[in-house]
Amino acid sequence: MNYSKTILVVTLLSITSCGGGGSDESATAQPTISQTPSTQPTEPQVTTTPTNSAQGATKTTDLIIEPGFSLTSDVELQIDVFLPDLNERAYLNVCPAPPQGINVNFESCLLRTPLNNGVFKQTILLSQPQVKLVAQVWLYTQASPFKEYEWQYTSGELQPTFSLR
């Protein structure tokens, strides 16, 4: 009978040491250390219980946005070309600037238009103002650009203008 009482006590202690129900909503992960009895010394195993990741999440309905903020990164860029000495037919390409040593990808150009007497003015919308742009003026009679210009957005610029002079 003494043996059965010992087994009963060990079983009850094992069940109660596992803990009862409770909530999964812990703020931080608590490591659980368990040791296996054996004749050889072993390292304790550490297990981390994952936390509920949605617990600290902010809902979009909780965000407060100033009335004047439009949630857009679009920037209107004024392209202003004034080349009065250009008395030939010419063509203008405005494209994202490629890395050094690589040719312009004309398929990605934001603006491609003929120039009338070296004068042109238009506003284009940039969805990524941090992009560096290159403008090339091509003469119809030459195989290489006549003139090339570079532009990059300056943070805080109210009316960005890409001037070609």
DOKERO-487586 format. One record per atom (N, C-alpha, C): x, y, z. Coordinates in steps of 0.2 Angstrom, whole numbers, plus 5000, padded with zeros to 4 digits. Each point is the difference from the previous one (the first is absolute). Example, Ala and Ser with C-alpha at 12.3 -4.5 7.8 and 13.67 -1.06 7.14 Angstrom:
2
506649725039499650065000500450065000499850054996500450065001499650055003
REM end
This chain:
165
500449945000499650065000500450065000500650005003500450055001500350024993500149954995500250014994499550044995499449985001499450034996499950075002500150025007500050075002500550044997500649975000500650044997499850014992499849954997499850014993499450064999499549995004499550055000500350075001500450015005500350075002500450024994500449964997500450024995499650024994499549964998499550024995499750065001499750025006499750065002500450064999500749995002500450055000500250024993500149954996500150014992499550034997499349995002499550034996499950075002500150025007499950075002500650044998500649974999500650044998500050024993499549974996499950024993499750075000499650015005499650065000499350004998499650045001499350004998499950044994499450014998499850044994500450075000499650054999500350075000500050034993500250054999500050044994500749994996499950004993500650004996500350074999499750055003500250074998500550035005500649974999500650035004500350054996500350055004500350054996500749994997500349955004500749984997500049925001500549984996500149925000500449985006499749955004500349985006500449934998500650005001500349934999499849955005499949944997499949945004500649965000500249985006500649965001499849935003500149954996499949935002500649965000500049955005500649965001499749935000500449954996499849935000500549975005499749965005500449965004500449954997500649995001500449954997500749995004500349954998500649985004500650054998500050024993500550054998499850075001500450055001499850075000499850024994499550044999499850034994499850075000500050034995499950085000499250015000499850055004499350015000499850034993499449984998499750024994499650065001500150054996499650065001499550014994499450015001499550014995499750065001499950044995499750075000499349994998499550035003499349994998499950074996499749994994499950064996499450045003500150074999499550045002499550014995499450035001499550024995500350064997500250004993500250054997499550064998499449985000499550054999499850055006500349985006499850035006500250075000500650024997500350075000499950034994499649974995499950034994499550065000500150054996499650064999499649994994499350025001499549994995500150074996499849994993500050064996499550055003499549985003499550055002500250045006500649975003500350045006500550054998500150014994500550054997499750065000500450055002499750074999500450044995499750034995500450034994499750075000500550054999499950075000499550014994499650055000499550014994500450024994500550035000500450034994500449944997500149955003500449944998499749964995500249994994499649964995500249934999500549975004500249935000500349994993500250044996500349994994500750024999500449974997500750024999500150034993499550014996500050034993500350075001500450024995500350074999499950024993499750064999500050034994500650034998500349984994500650034998499950044994500250065000500050054994500649994996499949974994500550004995500050064996500650045000500150074997500650004995499949994994500550004995500050074996500650035000500150064997500750004997500049984993500650004997500050044993500050075001499950044994500549994994500649975002500549994994499949944996499549965003499849944996499650024994500250004994499750024994499849944996500149945002499949944996499449965004499749954996499549965003500449955006499650005005500349965006499549965004500249965004499649955003500250005008499650005005500150005007499849935003500549975004499849945004500150025007499649995004500150005008499949935003500549975002500049935003500350005007499949945003500449995006500749994999500550035004500750004998500249935002500449974995500349935001500650015005500249945002500650005004500650024995500650025003500550034996500349944996500150024993500349954995499449964997499450015001499549974997499550054996499849974994499650054996499350015003499750054998499350025002499549944997499649985004499449964997499550044997499950004994499550054997499349975001499949945002499449975001499750035007500450025004499850035007499950075000500150044994499950075000499450035003500050055003499450035003499750054995500450034995499850054995500449994994499750004994500349994994499650054995500450054998499650054996500550044995499750024994500450054996500050075003500650034999500050075002499950054994499650055001499950054995500450065002500550014996500550065000500350005007500249945003500350005006499750025006499350005000499650035005499549945002499949995007499549955002499950015007499349995002499950015007499449965001500049955006499549965001500149975008499549985003500049975007499949934999500449965003499949935000500049985008499749945001499949985007500549945001500450015005500449955003499749965005500049945000499849965005500549985005500650014998500649985005500550064999499950065004500450064999500749995002500249945003500749995002500449984994499749984994500349984994500450064997500649984998500450054996499849994993500050064996499750004993500650034996500049974994500450034995499650024994500250064997499650024994500550014994499849974995500550004994499650044994500450054997499750034994500449974994499649974996500349974994499850044994500550014995499850034994499949944995499550024996499849954995500649984995500550044999500549994996500649975003500049985006500649975004499849945003500549955001499849945003500250005008500250055002500250005007499650065003499950015007499750055003500450074999499650054998500350074999500250035007499549995005500150035007499749955004500349995006499749965006500050045006499549995004499950035006499849955006500250025006499749965006499750045005499549965003499650045005499849945006500050035006499849965006499650045004499549975003499550035005500450025006499950075002500250025007499550005005500049975005499549995005499850075002499350015001499750065002499950054994500249994994500050044995499250014998499750065000499350014999499849994993500450034995499849994993500649984996500249935000500649984997499950014993500650034997500150024993500649974997499949964994500649984997500150044994500550055001500150054995500649984995499950004994500549994995500150064996500650025001500250074997500749994996
REM end
